[in-house]
Amino acid sequence: MRELTIEIPGRPPTPNSRRHWRAIAKDNEAWGERAVVACMDAISERPFGEWTGLEVIRPRIEGKRGKVTPLLTRAGNPILYAVEYVMVFVVPTNTERDWDNAVASGKPLTDGLVRAGVLAGDSTKYIDPAGRRVTFLHQATLSKVVIRVVEGLPPGTLGL
């Protein structure tokens, strides 16, 4: 059973910040990349053999303007089923937070974990809905997102 905890500095924008769809897409891409980098940093600190098969995806040219996608490193053996997926938003103020906005703003981060090859997917086929939690933690002068993923067996494979 593998477990991975990553920390991403800052906090992604919420859906309440009314912005143009292009700005939203650009922010989602940037936060997804932050999640990929955080995953690769966390995996590189793991004991050898716990996460093997890292592969490099070469940059490719896309679109009319020839935009080059960055060089990515992926884990070759993703978590096939996460029994626990916890996303903690560490916030500097102790004001009330909107839970469903946190869930929506965390989507690019979850997509980044899939793109990094840590998770096989982000649907209920790969993440147990009962183990998925989003919460807030108040720490003065600090803003970050901490994601903890624990690998396990899907329901129906335990012989019950």
N, C-alpha and C positions, 0 to 999 in steps of 0.2 A: 504494500500500500504506500503510494507516494503522496507527498504533501508539498505544496508550494505556497509561500507567502511573498507577495510583492508589494512594494511601496512606490506610489507615483506622486511626486510633489505637485501641489496646487489642487484645484478643484475644477472639473469640467463645467461648462455653462449649463444651466437648466433650460428646459423648454419654455419657461416663463420669460426669458430674455428674448423679446420679439426681434428677430433678425431675419435678414434675407436668406433664402434657401442656399445660396452659394456660400455665405458666411458660415452657415450651419454645417454644410458639407466639408468646408475647409477645416473647421474646428474638430469635427468628428475624425477626419483623417489624421490631424495632428495628435489628438488624444489616443487614437488607436496606435500610432507610432510610439508614443510614450509608453504604452502598455507593452508593446513588443520589446522595446529596449529594456524595460524593467524585468520582463520575463527572462531575457537572455542574461542579464546581470545576475538574477537570482539562480538560474540554472548553472551558470559558470561557477558559482560558489558552492554547489552541491558536491557531495563525495562522488568520486569517479565511479561510473557504472550505474548510478541511480537514474540518470537521464542521458541516454546514449543516442547516437545517431544524429548529431547536429549536422545540418546541411546548409549550404549557402545557396540562396536564390539570386541569380545574376540580375542586374538591372535590365530593364527592357524599356524600349521607347514606345510611348502610347500617344494617341490623339493626333490632331492636325498640327499642333505646335511642337511635337516631338518631345513632350514632357518625359523625363527619365525617372522611373521609379527607383527608390534607393535600394541599396544592397541589403538584403534581409538574411538573417540566420534563423532557421527553424529547428525545433526539436523533432526528431524523426519518429519518436514513439509517444504520441499524445495520450492524455488521460482519456480513456474511452467512456468512463462513467464517473461523474463527480457526485459523491453522496453529500458533500458539504461544499457550498459556495457562498462565502461571506464577503460582503463589500462594506467596509467601514469608512465613512466620510469623516475625517478629522477636521473640525471647524474651529475657528478662533473665537466665535461669539456663541453665547448660550441662548440663542433665539430659537423659536419654534421652527421646525423644518417640515417641508412637504415631502412625504415619503415617496409618492409616485413620481415626483419630479426627480428625486434621487435615483430611482430605478431607471427612468428614461435617460438621465445624464450619464449613467454608468454603462449604457449600451455600447458606446464606442470602445470602452475599456474591455468589455467582455469580447467584443469582436477582435480586439487586439490580441487577446489570449488565444483565440482560435487561429488568427493569422500567424502568431508566433509558433503554432504547433503544440502548444501546451494542452489545449482542449481539442477534442475531435470535432466538437460542434457546440452550439449554444442553445439547442432546442431541449425539450424535456426528454428526448431520447438519450441525451448526454449529461444533463444536469438534473438531479433529483429536485423537483419543485419543493418538497418538504424540507430539504436542506439548504435552500436558497434564502439568504437573509441580507437585508440592507439596513444599516443602522448608522447612527451618528455618535460621535464622541467629541466632547468639548475639551480643547487644550489651547490655552491662550497663546496667541501669536504663532499658531501653527495651522497650516492647511495642507492636507494630503489625502490620498485615498489608499487604503490598505485592502488588498484582496487576498483571501486565503482559500485555496482549493485543496480538497482532500479526495483522493481516489478511492473508489470502492466498487462493490459488485452491484449490478442493477437488480431490481426486484424480480423475483421469479428464478434467479440463479442460485438461491440459497437452499433449494430443496424443500421449500414450504409449499 
